[in-house]
C-alpha cells in the first residue's frame, strides 16, 4: 500500500513525526510527501533524504497560498524546483482551487501559476500532481495542451462522473482518492463507477481524518483501500496490488 499524498512535514507532526513514520513503515510500501511552497519543498526533500527508499518528495506551490505571491517568489520556487528536478517523484501539489476562491482575478492568477508549473513538467518530462478543486473539468481542458508530461494525477478527486470518464479516456491520467471515502457518499459513488486501473490512494494527512478532532496520518490509507474493496466487492489484496502498481509506475518507486 502507498499513501500517494500527505504532508507529514507540517508542524502538526513536530512532536511525534518519527512515530508516525514508524507506524507507516509497518503497513505501507512507501509514502509520498508533497510540498506546498519553496520552504515546504525543502523540508519534504530533507525528510526524503532521511528516509530514503520509503519517503518520496514532490515539489509544489499550493494554489490558495500562492495566488498572492510576487513574481520574484514564483521565480524562486521555479528555480528551486528545477535545481532539484532529478530528486523528486513529481511536481505538485499545484493547480487551482475554485471552491475557496471566487474572485475572477485571483482565479486567473491561479491559472497562470498552474500553467507555469505545467510548462516545467512538460519541459522536463516529469509527472504532475494536481489540486484542482471545483475546476476539474477546466483542468482537463488545460492539460490537453501538454504532450510531454508522462502522467497527470488529480489529487483528492471530487469532480463529476462525466469528468472522471474523460480522465479515464486518457492513458496517462489518474485520480487519487483519500480517506474521505470512508464517510463521503459522493466519493463512494464515484469509486463504484470507476476502473481501478485509474485509481490511486492517499490520506492528505494531516487533513481528512475520520473526525474533525483527529489528525490524519499515512497509515490510515489502509482505511481507504478497505472501503474501495467493500464498495467494488473486490478482494483487498487485488485492490492493493492494482493501486500500488499504478503508483509505482507513475512515481517510479
Helices and strands as residue ranges (DSSP letters): E 2-6, G 11-13, H 17-27, E 30-34, H 38-50, E 55-59, H 63-66, H 71-83, G 85-87, E 90-97, H 104-124, E 128-133, H 136-143, E 152-154, H 161-168, E 173-177, G 179-182, H 185-193, G 196-198, E 199-201, G 218-220, H 221-232, H 236-251
